[in-house]
Amino acid sequence: MESALPAAGFLYWVGAGTVAYLALRISYSLFTALRVWGMGNEAGVGPGLGEWAVVTGSTDGIGKSYAEELAKHGMKVVLISRSQDKLDQVSSEISNYA
């Protein structure tokens, strides 16, 4: 009967360590979510990340929006697309932001 006691103590500490680890992970995730929600993520975009940005699919939808926002934040943008006509149009629109 006494031989089961050391194993029970070990399992207790394994369980306590697991609970502490999960509590810290959840707390960190909540803190990160609140920080992004409260302060926004404007600092994550702009020349602080580098001087250039490459945007694929930049003539429509999300790619075009990314290219416009990056140009508004002062980054030099390389546009990649399949259609040369659309690419020229978006390029002229974005050059107005610089």
JOCOR-V421010 format. One record per backbone hydrogen bond with DSSP energy under -1.0 kcal/mol. CO is the residue of the C=O (numbers start at 1). NH is the residue of the N-H. E is the energy in kcal/mol with one decimal. If there is no record, write none. Layout:
BEGIN
CO/NH/E
CO/NH/E
END
This chain:
BEGIN
4/8/-1.9
5/9/-2.2
6/10/-2.1
7/11/-2.5
8/12/-2.0
9/13/-1.9
10/14/-2.2
11/15/-2.5
12/16/-2.5
13/17/-2.3
14/18/-2.1
15/19/-2.4
16/20/-2.2
17/21/-2.5
18/22/-2.6
19/23/-2.3
20/24/-2.2
21/25/-2.4
22/26/-2.5
23/27/-2.3
24/28/-2.5
25/29/-2.3
26/30/-2.5
27/31/-2.5
28/32/-2.5
29/33/-2.4
30/34/-2.6
31/35/-2.3
32/36/-2.4
33/37/-2.5
34/38/-2.9
35/39/-2.7
36/40/-1.6
41/44/-1.2
42/45/-1.5
46/49/-2.0
51/76/-2.6
53/78/-3.1
55/80/-2.2
60/64/-1.0
61/65/-2.0
62/66/-2.7
63/67/-2.3
64/68/-2.4
65/69/-2.5
66/70/-2.7
67/71/-2.1
68/72/-2.2
69/73/-1.6
70/75/-2.3
71/74/-1.5
76/53/-2.1
78/55/-2.8
80/57/-1.2
80/58/-1.8
83/87/-2.0
84/88/-2.4
85/89/-1.9
86/90/-2.7
87/91/-2.3
88/92/-2.1
89/93/-2.0
90/94/-2.7
91/95/-2.0
94/97/-1.7
END
